[in-house]
C-alpha cells in the first residue's frame, strides 16, 4: 500500500469557489496510466477489482477505485485507498504497461450547482448533463493545460491535473467560479 498520509499535496490548504461552486483539493490517491490490448482487459479488470470500460467517455467505479477510459487501449486507474496498483496489474499475468503516476497527478473537486459553468470557463467541451452524464470522463484542455475530467454526480466533477500545473488550474477554476457565482 502506498503511504498516502506522507505524500505532500501541491494544493494543501487551498480552497476556493463562490456562492454556487466549491473548489477542494482531492485527497491523496494512487494512480496508474494503463495500456493494454483487448485480450488483456478481462484479466486486468479482475486483478484490479474494477471493470475496465471499453467505450469512449465512460468510467467504472467500485471499492474506492475508478477506471477511466482514455483511448481504445488506455485507462487512468485511481485508487482512493492507496493500493499498489502496479502490483495488482502485474498479478493479472497478461500483457500490459502500467506506470505509476501517483506523484505526477493531483486532483481538484469542483462541486455545486455552478460546477458545470465553472468548468465551461476554461474547457471547450460540452459538459451539460445530457452530453456528459454522471460517470462520463474525458481527457481535454482546461485553459492551457491537459486535464482528465470525471463527472462524479450531477453537480460534482473530479479534475485530474499534473501537479506542476495544479496551481494554474486551481487559480483559473477560482476565477471561473467567481463568474459562475454571478
N, C-alpha and C positions, 0 to 999 in steps of 0.2 A: 504494500500500500504506500502511495506517495504521501509524505508528511505535509499536508496542506496547511497545517497550523503555522509552520515556519516560513511558508512562502510569502515573500514581500509583495503586496499588491500595488501596482503602479497608481491606482486611483484610491488608495486607502484614505478614508476620511472625507472624500469628496461627496457632495450632494448637490442637487440642483433640480430645477423644474419651474413650475408655475402653478396657478390655481387648478389647471386641468391635467397636468402631467408631472410625474415624479421620475427623476433620474437617480439610479442607485448602482454603485459598483456591485457586480455579482460576486458571490462567494467564490473562493478558490475552487478550481476543478482540475481534474486530469483530462487530457485531450490527446487524441491521435489523429493524424492525417492518414487515412487508409486507402490503399489502392488494391484492387483485386479483380481477377477475371470472373465472369459469370458463374463458372463451375465451382468457385471457391466461396460463394456468398452463403450458401446454406451452412457450411462448416463454421465460417466466421460468425454468422448470426448465432449459432448455438454456443460457441465459445464465449462470445461477448455478452450473451444473455439479452440481446435485443435484435430484432429482425432488421437487417439492412434493407432500407427501402430501395425499390427498383425503378421508380418513376420520378421525373423532374419535379422540383419544388415540394418534395414530400420528406417527412421525417417519421421516426418511430421513437417511442418513449417507453421505458419500463425499468423498474428497480433503480431509480435515480440516474438513469443513463439515457442519453439521446444519441440517435444515429441520424445524421443529416445528409441527404443525397446532394452531392455537388456536381456530379457528372456520371456518365454511363459506367464508370469503374472507379468512382471516387466518393468517399464519405468523410465527414468530420464526426468523430465519436467523442462525446463529452460525458464524463462521469463526475457527479457532484460529490461522491464519497472518496475520491482519490484512488480508485482502483488502478492497479498496474495494467493498463490496457494493452500495452505492447506484449506483455507476458501472456495475457488472456488470448490475444490474437494468435500468438505463436503456438499456443496449446491446440489450436484448431488443426494443425498439421496439413494445411493447404497452402497453395501458392498465394502470396500476398506481399505487400510492402506496408509496414506500419511505422510511422515516425512520430515520436513523442513531441508534441508541440505545446505542452502544458506551460512552459515558461515563455513561449513566444506569444501566446494569446492571453487576452483578458476579456471580460465581458461587461457590458452595461445593460441594466434592466431599465426599459422605458415603459412606464405603466400609467394608466389613467385614460380618461376619455379623450385627451389630447395627444395620445401616443402616436396615432397614425399621422396626424397633422405635423407633429414634431419631426418624425422621420421623413415626411414629404419635403421638409425644409432643406434636405440635402441629398435625397435619394430620388433618382429619376423613375423608379419602378412604381407601378400601381399597387399600393398596399391596402386598397379597400378590402373589406371583409369578403366581398364577392370574388375578387381576383386573387387574394392572398388569405385564404381561410386559416383557421386555427390548425396548427401543425405544419403549415407551409414554411419552407425555408428557401434561401437563395443566396448565392454569392453575388454581390452587387457593389456599387460605389455609394459612399456617403461622403459628400464633399469631394475631397481629393484622395480619399483612402478606400481601399478594398475592405469590405466587411462581409460577414455572413449573418443574415437576419433569420430569426426563427420566431414565428408567432406562437406564443405560449397560450394565450387565450384572447378573447375578443378585444381586450384593452391592454395587452402586455406583450412586449417584444423583448427578445434577447439579442443584443448586438455584439457579435464576436469580432474583435479587432486586435491587430498586432499591438502588443504593449508599447512599442515605440511610437505608435500613432494614437494611443489611447487618450492622451491629454488633449490633442487636437480634436478628436472625435467627441470627447466629453464637452469641450468648450463649444463646439458647433451645435451639439444637441442642446446645450443650455440656451444658446441664442434662439434656436428654433422653438424651444419650449416656451420661451417668453412670447414669441409671436403666436404660438398656438393657444396661449392663455388669453389672448385678446378677445 
